[in-house]
């Protein structure tokens, strides 16, 4: 089972919080779409009023009425299309964990922006027609003034919808940017978690003779007494205060549970302060030495808690 430090868990929690913020942005877009649809629906109510005022008018007024009704129907179409766009926003959520989810979100965002662009173009064309109607009615008889007023109001409403749709487009663009930003941050945080996890589970071990370990500078001698005024006897090897990691074999404590011994016929003992009771070997002696082809670590968490550097000397 992977070993995660508290620090790594904290970074993972930060990543989850960032993804939740993206979901809130999507909810705001749906609420905005509902507001636009409700406002556009009110344009349809003008149709009946316009029909009553324009009945019995001249041929020019009849043609104007037909175009007004067409403009009102167009408002209904815009309303319906905005409702479809609102449904698409549920697929723009930034809370996507796999690659297919990210692709789907990007496609939905592009679809929404394309539809809104087409709607704005059609609105611009419709506004031109309404302005032409206003010019025609301005030269007609005075009884057309009421229709002209209503047409001016409809033109203002369409202009307002154009502004709101433009604002909605900007909201979707911001949502896309937030999605891309969160995806990049997620990648950075994931790499950070992996790097921290790898570093915190990195350990080092070195097996060698007394002479080799002393020459490498990873151990020192302590204690002992001088015998026959020539040689010190009973000196004990202890880990040096500073190590050159290049002298060691690097390993991941979660993966490397078995460490080979150079010679199965020779006795070894631990120089570092690791617990002898947490390893399995072919044979253990009463003096703390052991023999075998390798040692097997039974509890890596407890065993490596003593030190990240394992030193084993051949007796």
C-alpha positions in Angstrom: 0.0 0.0 0.0 1.4 3.5 -0.9 2.6 5.6 2.0 1.4 9.2 1.9 2.8 11.8 4.3 0.6 14.4 5.9 2.1 17.0 3.6 1.2 15.0 0.5 -2.3 14.5 1.8 -2.6 18.3 2.3 -1.6 19.0 -1.3 -4.2 16.4 -2.5 -6.9 18.2 -0.5 -6.0 21.5 -2.1 -6.4 20.0 -5.6 -9.9 18.7 -4.6 -10.9 22.2 -3.4 -9.8 23.8 -6.7 -11.9 21.3 -8.7 -15.0 22.1 -6.5 -14.6 25.8 -7.3 -15.0 25.0 -11.0 -18.4 23.3 -10.4 -19.7 26.5 -8.8 -18.8 28.5 -11.9 -20.9 26.1 -14.0 -23.9 26.6 -11.8 -23.7 30.3 -12.2 -23.7 29.9 -16.0 -26.9 27.8 -15.9 -28.6 30.4 -13.7 -27.6 33.2 -16.1 -29.1 31.2 -19.0 -32.4 30.8 -17.2 -32.5 34.6 -16.6 -31.9 35.2 -20.3 -34.6 32.8 -21.4 -37.2 34.3 -19.0 -36.4 37.8 -20.3 -36.8 36.8 -23.9 -40.1 35.1 -23.2 -41.6 38.5 -22.4 -41.0 39.6 -26.0 -43.6 37.0 -27.2 -46.2 38.8 -25.1 -45.9 41.9 -27.3 -47.1 39.9 -30.3 -50.8 39.8 -29.4 -50.8 43.5 -28.5 -49.2 44.4 -31.9 -51.8 42.3 -33.8 -54.7 44.1 -32.2 -53.3 47.6 -33.0 -52.4 46.8 -36.6 -55.8 45.2 -37.6 -57.7 47.1 -40.4 -54.6 49.2 -41.3 -53.4 49.9 -44.8 -51.4 47.5 -47.0 -48.2 49.1 -45.7 -49.3 48.6 -42.1 -50.3 45.0 -43.0 -46.8 44.3 -44.3 -45.3 46.0 -41.2 -47.5 43.8 -39.0 -46.3 40.6 -40.8 -42.7 41.6 -40.2 -43.5 42.5 -36.6 -45.0 39.1 -36.0 -42.0 37.5 -37.7 -39.7 39.5 -35.4 -41.8 38.3 -32.4 -41.5 34.7 -33.6 -37.8 35.2 -34.0 -37.7 36.2 -30.3 -39.4 32.9 -29.5 -36.8 31.1 -31.5 -34.0 32.8 -29.7 -35.7 31.9 -26.4 -35.8 28.2 -27.4 -32.2 28.2 -28.6 -31.0 29.8 -25.4 -32.8 27.0 -23.5 -30.8 24.5 -25.6 -27.6 26.4 -24.8 -28.5 26.3 -21.1 -28.8 22.5 -21.3 -25.3 22.4 -22.9 -23.7 24.2 -19.9 -24.2 21.2 -17.8 -21.5 19.5 -19.9 -19.0 22.4 -19.4 -18.2 21.5 -15.8 -14.4 21.7 -14.9 -14.7 18.8 -12.4 -13.5 16.3 -14.9 -11.0 13.6 -13.8 -10.1 11.7 -17.0 -8.9 12.7 -20.5 -12.3 11.9 -22.2 -14.1 14.2 -19.7 -11.7 17.1 -20.5 -12.3 16.5 -24.2 -16.1 16.5 -23.8 -16.0 19.7 -21.7 -13.9 21.5 -24.3 -16.2 20.4 -27.1 -19.3 21.6 -25.2 -17.7 25.0 -24.6 -16.9 25.4 -28.3 -20.4 24.4 -29.2 -21.9 27.0 -26.9 -19.7 29.8 -28.2 -20.5 28.9 -31.8 -24.2 28.9 -31.2 -24.1 32.2 -29.3 -22.1 33.8 -32.2 -24.7 32.6 -34.7 -27.5 34.0 -32.5 -25.8 37.4 -32.3 -25.5 37.5 -36.1 -29.1 36.7 -36.6 -30.1 39.3 -34.0 -28.1 42.0 -35.8 -29.9 41.2 -39.1 -33.3 41.3 -37.3 -32.5 44.7 -35.7 -31.8 46.1 -39.2 -35.2 44.9 -40.4 -36.9 46.5 -37.3 -35.1 49.8 -38.0 -36.3 49.7 -41.6 -39.9 49.2 -40.3 -39.5 52.3 -38.1 -38.4 54.4 -41.0 -41.4 53.2 -43.0 -43.9 53.9 -40.2 -42.4 57.3 -39.5 -43.7 58.5 -42.9 -47.1 56.9 -42.6 -50.3 58.4 -41.1 -50.5 59.4 -37.4 -52.5 56.3 -36.4 -49.3 54.2 -37.0 -47.5 56.0 -34.1 -48.6 53.4 -31.5 -47.2 50.6 -33.7 -44.0 52.6 -34.2 -43.6 53.0 -30.4 -44.1 49.2 -29.9 -41.6 48.5 -32.6 -39.1 50.8 -31.1 -39.6 49.0 -27.8 -39.1 45.6 -29.5 -35.9 47.0 -31.1 -34.6 48.1 -27.7 -35.4 44.7 -26.2 -33.5 42.9 -29.0 -30.5 45.2 -28.5 -30.6 44.4 -24.8 -30.7 40.6 -25.6 -27.7 41.1 -27.8 -25.8 42.7 -24.9 -26.8 39.9 -22.6 -25.8 37.2 -25.0 -22.4 38.9 -25.5 -22.0 38.9 -21.7 -23.0 35.2 -21.6 -20.3 34.5 -24.3 -17.8 36.2 -22.0 -18.9 34.0 -19.1 -18.4 30.9 -21.1 -14.9 32.1 -22.2 -14.0 32.7 -18.6 -15.3 29.3 -17.7 -13.1 27.8 -20.4 -10.1 29.7 -19.1 -10.9 28.5 -15.5 -11.1 25.0 -16.8 -7.7 25.2 -18.5 -6.1 26.9 -15.5 -7.5 24.2 -13.1 -6.3 21.5 -15.4 -2.8 23.0 -15.5 -2.8 23.5 -11.7 -4.0 19.9 -11.2 -1.1 18.6 -13.3 1.4 20.7 -11.3 -0.1 19.6 -8.0 -0.1 16.0 -9.1 3.6 16.3 -10.1 4.3 17.9 -6.7 2.6 15.2 -4.8 4.5 12.5 -6.8 7.8 14.3 -6.2 7.1 14.7 -2.4 5.9 11.1 -2.2 9.0 9.8 -4.0 11.4 11.9 -1.9 9.8 11.0 1.4 10.0 7.2 0.6 13.6 7.3 -0.7 16.1 5.3 1.4 19.7 4.3 1.0 21.7 1.2 1.9 25.3 0.0 1.8 26.8 -3.4 2.5 30.6 -3.8 2.7 33.6 -4.8 4.7 34.9 -2.8 7.6 37.8 -1.4 5.5 35.5 -0.5 2.6 33.0 1.4 4.9 35.9 3.3 6.6 37.4 4.2 3.2 34.0 5.4 1.9 33.7 7.7 5.0 30.3 6.4 5.9 31.4 5.0 9.3 33.9 5.9 12.1 35.5 4.0 14.9 34.8 4.7 18.5 36.0 3.3 21.9 38.5 0.5 22.2 41.7 0.1 24.2 45.4 -0.1 23.1 46.9 -3.6 23.3 50.6 -4.2 23.5 51.1 -0.4 22.9 50.6 -1.0 19.2 47.0 -1.8 18.1 43.7 -0.6 19.6 41.3 -3.4 20.4 37.5 -3.5 20.6 36.8 -0.4 18.6 33.2 -0.1 17.4 31.9 1.1 14.1 29.3 3.8 14.2 27.6 5.8 11.3 29.5 9.0 10.3 27.8 12.3 11.0 27.6 13.2 7.2 27.2 10.8 4.2 28.0 11.0 0.6 24.8 9.6 -0.9 26.7 8.6 -4.0 28.3 5.7 -2.0 24.9 4.2 -1.3 22.4 2.2 -3.3 19.2 4.3 -3.6 15.8 2.5 -3.1 12.1 3.2 -2.5 11.1 1.7 0.9 7.7 0.8 -0.4 9.1 -1.4 -3.2 12.5 -2.7 -2.0 11.9 -5.1 0.9 14.8 -7.5 0.1 18.4 -6.4 0.2 21.1 -8.9 -1.0 24.2 -9.8 1.0 27.4 -10.2 -1.0 28.5 -13.6 0.6 26.1 -16.0 2.2 29.0 -17.8 4.1 30.0 -14.6 6.0 28.5 -13.1 9.1 27.1 -9.5 9.0 25.8 -7.1 11.5 24.0 -3.7 11.4 26.1 -0.6 11.9 23.1 1.8 11.7 20.5 1.9 14.4 17.9 -0.1 12.6 15.9 -2.8 14.5 17.3 -6.2 14.0 13.9 -7.7 15.0 12.3 -6.2 11.9 14.4 -8.2 9.4 14.3 -11.9 8.3 17.5 -13.7 7.5 18.5 -17.3 7.0 20.3 -17.4 10.4 20.7 -15.0 13.4 23.5 -15.4 15.9 23.3 -14.5 19.7 25.9 -11.7 19.3 23.5 -9.9 16.9 25.2 -11.0 13.7 23.4 -12.8 10.9 24.0 -14.9 7.7 22.2 -15.5 4.5 21.9 -14.5 0.9 19.7 -11.5 1.7 17.7 -9.7 4.4 14.0 -9.2 4.2 12.4 -6.2 5.8 9.1 -7.2 7.5 7.8 -3.7 8.4 9.3 -1.0 6.2 7.6 1.9 8.0 9.0 1.0 11.5 12.3 -0.3 10.1 13.2 2.9 8.2 11.9 5.2 10.9 15.3 4.8 12.6 17.2 6.3 9.7 17.0 6.6 5.9 20.6 5.2 5.7 21.1 1.5 6.3 24.7 0.3 6.9 25.6 -3.4 7.1 29.2 -4.5 7.8 30.7 -7.8 7.0 32.5 -9.2 10.1 
